[in-house]
Amino acid sequence: MDTKLDPTRDDLPLMANTSHMLVKHYVLDLDVDFENRVIEGTIVLFFGDGNRLKIQAASSQETIQMESEKDCTFRTTEPCHMPKMDASTFSPRMGYNECAVCSKGDQDAFDNDGNHDNRECDSEISSSKYCCDTGNHGTEDFLLVLDCCDLSVLKVEEVDVAAVPGLERFTKAPKLTATPEKLRREIIRDLVALPANAWRVQFDCYARCSQAPGCGELFFDTDSWSLRIRRTGAQTATDFPHAIRIWYKTKPEGQSVTWTSDQDDRPCVYTMGSPINNRALFPCQEPPVAMSTWQATVRAAASFVVLMSGENSAKPTPLREGCMSWHYYVTMPMPASTFTIAVGHWTEVKPRTSPSDDPVIEHALLPAKDDFRYADACSHVEYPCRFQDASAATQEIIPHRVFAPLCLEGACQEALLCLVPACLSAAHSVLGTHPFSRLDILIVPANFPSLGMASPHIIFLSQSTLTGVSHLCGTRLCHEIAHAWFGLAIGARDWTEEWLSEGFATHLEDVFWGEAQQLPPHEALEQQGLRACLRWHRLQDELRNSPEEMQVLRPNREDTGHVSSSGASFVKHGLNPEKGFMQVHYLKGYFLLRFLARALGEETYFLFLRKFVHLFHGQLILSQDFLQMLLESIPEDKRLGLTVENIVRDWLECSGIPKALREAQEAEDCERSGLARRVGSEVAKWIRLNRRPRKRKRGKQEAAFEKLSPDQIVLLLECLLEQKSLSPQTLQRLQQTYRLQEQDAEVRHRWCELVIKHKYTRAYEQVARFLQEDQAMGVYLYGELMVGEDARQQQLAHRCFELVKEHMDRASAQVVSEMLF
């Protein structure tokens, strides 16, 4: 793999040498500066042993060709001598007193915010062109490589954890016989190994260690994708410091961080974590195998609310006048890519009927079904796991909060707030124990490029989900809730296998939504059949308009999950801007799971799925882990000839539509659900209406159209899109009959496609409104406006892009710009 990668290249490099050292815990201490659009401060990394024993043999194409040590240029900052500050002059952006040692004793760091200040340096370290070997090469120093992009790294130092009083009670380090370097390493070794039931003590120790003085600056250098650190004389990973502090700043243009304005035109910032994940938010180990815990203290002006991936519902702590501090933590080891933060003028949305301003705490309810716990212990690394907690197993509805800009408070009360308990309860009834103890839901700014995104303890939802009836909001909420199990609690060991997250969430959203609506079984199946029909149309359309190599669910094939000897790898197509707008992993993954569930029986499949969740939560998997366990749980005579090999070959490693799927859909077309058949009848009525002469004969009875659900309207509009021409009168009648401008974003998107195709100029302003207010879904429409080479439509596309491009998501803006220019 070429280490001198251009950010516009197709594959995303994961540079961290996780085979040698693994981050076990991060402590972030940050200030959010809206005036300069930067987040600055420190991050302390606590390391354990590397992942060498778990590494599979690397294929030759994954081996990273490194330059030799003699070609490397390392830098270290000049020491900054800062005067000690009196408490009355405290400022988070002023000097850090390196001689101060926190001595809180047994005080729990999670009863307060543990604030401390940072040093600000104006100097930046210029990037190096070179990359060095990361292993042990005799007399050469060991090189620690972290994933890093668009960051100004100011200083790197070892943390003197031995200076923190009281740690000897929790560690076994032999102070009298060990050298200072060995003592510090052994303290960290014992600290990261503390048992799960001592997590509060452990996190308090991490917090106190993070405030300890430095004991030596480390040489470091950066390139486009990594931060490389070494200490003179440390020839192996064992000799390298196991607690380091990095002083850094983000950059306004950093790809992990989005600075924008909310719907009230007030400043905000959030992390999308895509396509380059969080390496432009903090230096980290990006490979999914680097699962760690974290705690973060974030300071911002008092008018802002800080939301974050965290188990606690953080309350702000006042600092100096006009500044607040927020502290969050996570005890379940997760990939660094799942860390999320959002800072803005968010309003907590409360029910209109509730007179109290206190947080709504849901009571644990008795489960409607078995609690799905099993006698055997969990298989993951040790952490405080909810699957071993009897009270968590019976908690259908976890505590939750909803946040939004003030102008959307009413819409959230109307469309979202009442859905959350029902969707959480539905998810529990299907899969059992919620993996996470609480949930925040945030309506993000209009430039958010997706309908939703799930992170530990927090979900981002697009404002597009709030329009129309509750259908789109409910289904999308169910999709993101499903990610708590598939995508977060159970992650893909190779990020190219996105279907393990998105395919499962897409399949489960229909099941959750049917449960949330409390539909009778036959009605739930009817609804699922209709949605399968919609997805079948969408999949066929996507496969017709995408390159074959982007249609494969397992693009690395037999090399899936393999990494280089250092632990570095790459994500195939990870930097392709068009990839973020493709639905192949969602749709083909969904159809594979639907095929398996129907072939093996729904009851058998979902009983297995609960067992799978219990066995694999807290772990990373590959496709064969799921498929192998599924088939082994079914008697051989009932497997219908299915094997792991033929499923991988026919579904995961081929482009196009699998033969089994095409046959299944052709069979299903003959016995479509009643909901879909009703749409077919309505389509026929509209086609007849469109063929009639403009002046209807006297006495001719007006066509009567049935009331349709949002999904049915979408299917109707998709069928009408296949018509060569629709008259303006037909389009006007269509709009009036279904009140299309008031429907949800899915319906309005299809309506805009019809408007563009048939040049229905009276509705062009509705297209313009969609492009501005529904940016999560509007990218495709720019292409439709341009492809017809109609001057008025092209002017509309250019006008709308000019209005939104300044705040538009970077990847979306790049794709649209290529369409327009």
Secondary structure, DSSP 8 states (H G I E B T S, - for coil): --SS--TTSSSEEE---TTTEEEEEEEEEEEEETTTTEEEEEEEEEEEE-SGGG-----GGG----B-GGG---B-----------GGG--TTS---TT-----TT--GGGS----------------S--B--S--TTS---EEEE--SEEEEEEEEE-GGGSTTGGGT----TTTS-HHHHHHHHHHHHHT--GGGHHHHHHHHHHHHTS-EEEE-EEEE-SSEEEEE-TT--STTTS-SEEEEEEEE-TT-TTEEEEE-TTS-EEEEE---SSTTTTTS-B--STT-EEEEEEEEEEETT-EEEES-SS----EE-STTEEEEEEEEEEEEEGGG--EEEE--EE---TT----S---------SS-----SS---SSSS--GGG-HHHHT-SS--EEEEE-GGGHHHHHHHTTTHHHHHHHHHHHHH-S-SSS-EEEEE--TT-SSSEEEETTEEEE-GGGGSSSSHHHHHHHHHHHHTTTBTTTEEESSTT-THHHHHHHHHHHHHHHHHHTT--HHHHHHHHHHHHHHHHHHHHHHHHTS-GGGS-SSTTGGGTT---TTS-EEETTTT-TTGGG--HHHHHHHHHHHHHHHHH-HHHHHHHHHHHHHHHTTEEE-HHHHHHHHHHTS-GGGSTT--HHHHIIIIIS--S--HHHHHHHHHHHTT--HHHHHHHHHHHHHHHHHHS-SS--TT----------HHHHHHHHHHHHTSS---HHHHHHHHHHHTGGGS-HHHHHHHHHHHHHTT-GGGHHHHHHHHHH-TTT-HHHHHHHHHT--HHHHHHHHHHHHHHTTTS-HHHHHHHHHHH-
